[in-house]
Amino acid sequence: MSIRQVVLGVAKPDAILLRQVHAANVEIAIHILPEVGALVLHLQKASANATWGLIFRRATPCGPHLEEIHAMIPLFSLWSIDRLQCFEPTLMQQLYVAHGQSLHDLVLSRIILPLIDAYFGLITRLGLQVELNSQNILIGFNTELAPVAVIFRDLNGVEKDLSLHKTLGLNTEYESSPYKEISRESDSESYAIRHSFTFDFKLSHYVLLPIVTALADVMRAEYGPVIETIRSHVRHWLPQLPDDYFPPGNMWYAHEDIDLSRERPYIARPQPHFR
């Protein structure tokens, strides 16, 4: 696959998402850091003929709550421990000191549920499956240390679901083809698995579950009620998806924790966290 295809594969979803932002669709209130350029370096004198790519993005996000954003942090910073000052409280603990019991509703209504709405809203309206992990997601805070925006970056992981494109009457021809494209026709065995991997593994296991755990820990509360609220919200979206969108049999798919240099097969696991 050519570098041009990869660059175009990043640029087109970015442009589509920008149009969505400017359309001010209330149901999918997303913020993004637009990617405005790319640089490719071919290192021909290296031991291997290596190619490095660099993407440039704006420092200021686009979205409906731009004027309220005072600071942005990567999502994983909420529960991470500072290795240089390991006895310092986490950001989630500091937010609890600032907001008390109201932190529960702030995190649920302004971080967790908007992430779910963004994932399902974009796939059901635009046929785009966004890669939401704890590094690609930023949280925007206002001057009162309250979360006001969920912001997406690193949009090179957006997948174009061509089967849903056809159902929605959208264009299915991309110059970047076949980069980051999935469909029933070309991916009959892995079509549902790739949806599960993105939602059940990347978003649910590595984003939503750590947020719920960190929130319950600082508030000394049970996890169950929050998890049930999330499941109920997810089930609101499920009827809008095709029957074969997720794998049958109450299964979900993940990768094992192994070296990235090796092939990583999909591993089937029972009982998705939030479906």
C-alpha positions as CSV (number, residue, x, y, z in Angstrom):
1,M,0.0,0.0,0.0
2,S,1.4,3.4,-1.0
3,I,2.1,6.3,1.4
4,R,-0.3,8.4,-0.6
5,Q,-3.1,6.0,0.1
6,V,-2.4,6.1,3.8
7,V,-2.3,9.9,3.8
8,L,-5.6,10.1,1.9
9,G,-7.0,7.6,4.2
10,V,-6.4,10.0,7.1
11,A,-7.5,13.2,5.3
12,K,-10.9,12.0,4.0
13,P,-12.4,10.9,7.4
14,D,-10.9,14.1,8.9
15,A,-12.8,16.2,6.4
16,I,-16.0,14.2,6.9
17,L,-15.8,14.6,10.7
18,L,-15.1,18.4,10.3
19,R,-18.3,18.7,8.3
20,Q,-20.1,16.9,11.1
21,V,-18.7,19.3,13.7
22,H,-19.7,22.4,11.6
23,A,-23.2,20.9,11.1
24,A,-23.7,21.1,14.9
25,N,-25.5,17.8,15.0
26,V,-26.8,17.7,18.6
27,E,-26.9,13.9,18.7
28,I,-23.2,13.6,17.8
29,A,-21.6,16.5,19.6
30,I,-18.0,15.8,18.7
31,H,-14.8,17.8,19.0
32,I,-11.7,17.0,17.0
33,L,-8.1,18.2,16.5
34,P,-8.0,18.6,12.7
35,E,-5.1,17.1,10.9
36,V,-3.8,19.6,8.4
37,G,-0.7,18.2,6.8
38,A,1.6,15.2,6.5
39,L,5.3,14.6,5.9
40,V,6.9,11.4,4.7
41,L,10.6,10.6,5.1
42,H,12.3,7.8,3.1
43,L,15.5,6.6,4.8
44,Q,17.2,4.9,1.9
45,K,20.6,4.6,3.6
46,A,19.2,2.9,6.7
47,S,19.9,-0.8,7.3
48,A,16.4,-1.4,6.1
49,N,14.6,0.8,3.5
50,A,12.6,2.5,6.2
51,T,9.8,5.1,5.8
52,W,8.6,7.4,8.5
53,G,5.5,9.5,8.5
54,L,4.5,12.6,10.4
55,I,1.1,14.1,10.7
56,F,0.5,17.8,11.6
57,R,-2.6,18.8,13.5
58,R,-4.0,22.1,14.9
59,A,-3.4,22.9,18.6
60,T,-6.9,24.2,19.0
61,P,-9.9,21.8,18.6
62,C,-13.0,22.3,16.6
63,G,-16.4,21.7,18.2
64,P,-19.4,23.2,19.9
65,H,-17.9,23.9,23.3
66,L,-14.6,25.4,22.1
67,E,-15.0,28.7,24.1
68,E,-15.4,26.7,27.3
69,I,-12.2,24.7,27.0
70,H,-9.4,26.0,29.2
71,A,-7.1,22.9,29.2
72,M,-6.9,19.5,27.6
73,I,-5.5,16.3,28.9
74,P,-5.2,12.7,27.5
75,L,-8.0,10.5,28.9
76,F,-5.5,8.1,30.6
77,S,-4.2,10.9,32.7
78,L,-7.4,10.7,34.8
79,W,-6.3,7.5,36.5
80,S,-2.5,7.3,35.8
81,I,0.1,7.6,38.5
82,D,3.0,10.1,38.1
83,R,6.1,7.8,38.1
84,L,8.2,10.7,39.4
85,Q,5.8,11.5,42.2
86,C,4.1,8.2,42.8
87,F,2.5,9.3,46.1
88,E,0.7,12.3,44.5
89,P,-3.1,11.8,44.1
90,T,-4.4,11.0,40.7
91,L,-6.3,13.5,38.6
92,M,-9.5,11.7,39.3
93,Q,-8.8,12.0,43.1
94,Q,-8.1,15.7,42.7
95,L,-11.3,16.2,40.7
96,Y,-13.2,14.5,43.5
97,V,-11.7,17.0,46.0
98,A,-12.9,19.8,43.7
99,H,-16.4,18.5,43.0
100,G,-17.3,16.0,45.7
101,Q,-20.3,13.8,45.0
102,S,-21.2,15.8,41.8
103,L,-18.2,14.2,40.1
104,H,-20.2,11.1,39.4
105,D,-22.7,13.0,37.2
106,L,-20.0,15.1,35.6
107,V,-18.0,12.1,34.5
108,L,-21.0,10.1,33.4
109,S,-22.8,12.8,31.5
110,R,-19.8,14.7,30.0
111,I,-17.3,11.9,29.4
112,I,-18.7,8.4,29.4
113,L,-22.1,8.8,27.6
114,P,-20.7,11.3,25.0
115,L,-18.1,8.7,24.1
116,I,-20.8,6.1,23.6
117,D,-22.9,8.5,21.6
118,A,-19.9,9.5,19.4
119,Y,-19.1,5.9,18.6
120,F,-22.6,4.7,17.7
121,G,-23.7,8.1,16.2
122,L,-20.8,8.2,13.7
123,I,-21.2,4.5,12.6
124,T,-25.0,4.7,12.2
125,R,-25.0,8.2,10.6
126,L,-21.8,8.3,8.6
127,G,-20.6,4.6,8.4
128,L,-17.4,5.6,10.2
129,Q,-15.9,3.5,13.0
130,V,-13.7,5.7,15.1
131,E,-10.8,4.2,17.0
132,L,-11.4,5.4,20.6
133,N,-8.6,4.6,23.0
134,S,-7.2,6.3,26.0
135,Q,-4.5,8.0,24.0
136,N,-6.6,9.2,21.1
137,I,-9.2,10.8,23.4
138,L,-8.6,14.1,25.1
139,I,-10.8,15.7,27.8
140,G,-11.4,19.5,27.7
141,F,-11.8,21.2,31.1
142,N,-13.1,24.6,31.9
143,T,-11.7,27.0,34.5
144,E,-13.7,25.3,37.3
145,L,-12.0,22.0,36.5
146,A,-15.2,20.5,35.1
147,P,-15.1,18.4,32.0
148,V,-16.8,20.1,29.1
149,A,-15.7,18.3,25.9
150,V,-14.5,15.0,24.6
151,I,-11.9,15.6,21.9
152,F,-10.6,13.1,19.3
153,R,-7.2,13.1,17.7
154,D,-5.1,10.6,15.6
155,L,-7.9,10.0,13.1
156,N,-5.8,7.6,11.0
157,G,-7.5,4.8,12.8
158,V,-11.0,5.6,11.5
159,E,-12.4,2.7,9.5
160,K,-14.9,3.2,6.6
161,D,-17.6,0.6,6.8
162,L,-18.6,0.3,3.2
163,S,-21.6,-2.0,3.8
164,L,-23.1,0.7,6.1
165,H,-22.1,3.3,3.5
166,K,-24.3,1.5,0.9
167,T,-27.2,1.2,3.4
168,L,-27.0,4.9,4.2
169,G,-26.7,5.9,0.5
170,L,-23.2,7.3,1.0
171,N,-20.3,7.4,-1.4
172,T,-18.2,4.2,-1.3
173,E,-15.3,5.3,-3.5
174,Y,-12.2,6.5,-1.7
175,E,-8.9,7.3,-3.3
176,S,-7.3,5.6,-0.3
177,S,-9.0,2.3,-1.0
178,P,-8.5,-0.3,0.5
179,Y,-6.9,1.5,3.4
180,K,-9.0,1.2,6.6
181,E,-12.1,-0.2,4.8
182,I,-14.3,-3.0,6.0
183,S,-17.3,-4.7,4.4
184,R,-19.3,-7.9,4.6
185,E,-18.2,-8.7,1.1
186,S,-14.4,-8.4,1.6
187,D,-14.3,-9.3,5.3
188,S,-17.0,-11.9,5.7
189,E,-15.2,-13.7,8.5
190,S,-13.9,-10.7,10.4
191,Y,-16.6,-8.1,9.7
192,A,-18.4,-8.5,13.1
193,I,-15.1,-9.3,14.9
194,R,-13.6,-5.9,13.9
195,H,-16.6,-4.1,15.2
196,S,-16.4,-6.0,18.5
197,F,-12.6,-5.4,18.7
198,T,-13.1,-1.7,18.4
199,F,-16.1,-1.3,20.7
200,D,-15.8,-4.1,23.2
201,F,-12.0,-4.2,23.5
202,K,-10.6,-0.8,22.7
203,L,-13.4,1.5,23.9
204,S,-15.1,-0.7,26.5
205,H,-12.1,-2.6,28.0
206,Y,-9.5,0.1,27.8
207,V,-11.5,3.3,28.1
208,L,-14.9,2.9,29.8
209,L,-13.9,0.2,32.3
210,P,-10.9,2.1,33.7
211,I,-13.0,5.3,34.0
212,V,-15.7,3.4,35.9
213,T,-13.1,1.8,38.1
214,A,-11.3,5.0,38.9
215,L,-14.5,6.9,39.5
216,A,-16.0,4.2,41.9
217,D,-12.7,3.9,43.7
218,V,-12.4,7.7,44.5
219,M,-16.1,7.9,45.5
220,R,-15.9,4.6,47.4
221,A,-19.0,3.4,45.6
222,E,-20.1,0.2,43.9
223,Y,-19.3,-0.3,40.2
224,G,-22.6,-2.0,39.4
225,P,-25.0,1.0,39.1
226,V,-22.7,2.9,36.8
227,I,-22.1,-0.2,34.6
228,E,-25.9,-0.8,34.4
229,T,-26.4,2.9,33.3
230,I,-23.8,2.4,30.6
231,R,-25.4,-0.9,29.4
232,S,-28.8,0.7,29.3
233,H,-27.4,3.6,27.2
234,V,-25.6,1.2,24.8
235,R,-28.8,-0.8,24.4
236,H,-30.6,2.3,23.2
237,W,-28.2,2.3,20.2
238,L,-28.1,-1.5,19.4
239,P,-31.5,-1.7,17.5
240,Q,-30.1,0.9,15.0
241,L,-27.3,-1.5,14.0
242,P,-27.5,-4.4,11.5
243,D,-28.1,-7.8,13.0
244,D,-24.7,-8.9,12.0
245,Y,-22.8,-5.9,13.3
246,F,-21.5,-7.6,16.4
247,P,-20.6,-11.3,16.7
248,P,-23.4,-13.8,17.7
249,G,-23.5,-15.7,21.0
250,N,-22.7,-13.0,23.4
251,M,-19.0,-13.0,22.5
252,W,-16.4,-10.3,22.1
253,Y,-12.9,-10.2,20.6
254,A,-9.6,-8.9,22.0
255,H,-5.9,-9.2,21.5
256,E,-3.6,-10.8,24.1
257,D,-0.9,-8.7,25.7
258,I,2.0,-9.7,23.5
259,D,4.9,-8.0,21.6
260,L,3.7,-5.7,18.9
261,S,6.3,-7.0,16.5
262,R,4.4,-10.3,16.3
263,E,1.1,-11.2,14.7
264,R,-1.7,-10.8,17.2
265,P,-4.7,-13.0,16.5
266,Y,-8.2,-12.1,17.7
267,I,-9.1,-13.9,20.9
268,A,-12.8,-14.7,21.6
269,R,-14.1,-14.0,25.1
270,P,-17.6,-14.4,26.6
271,Q,-19.9,-11.7,28.0
272,P,-19.0,-8.2,26.7
273,H,-18.7,-5.6,29.4
274,F,-21.4,-3.2,28.2
275,R,-23.6,-4.9,25.7
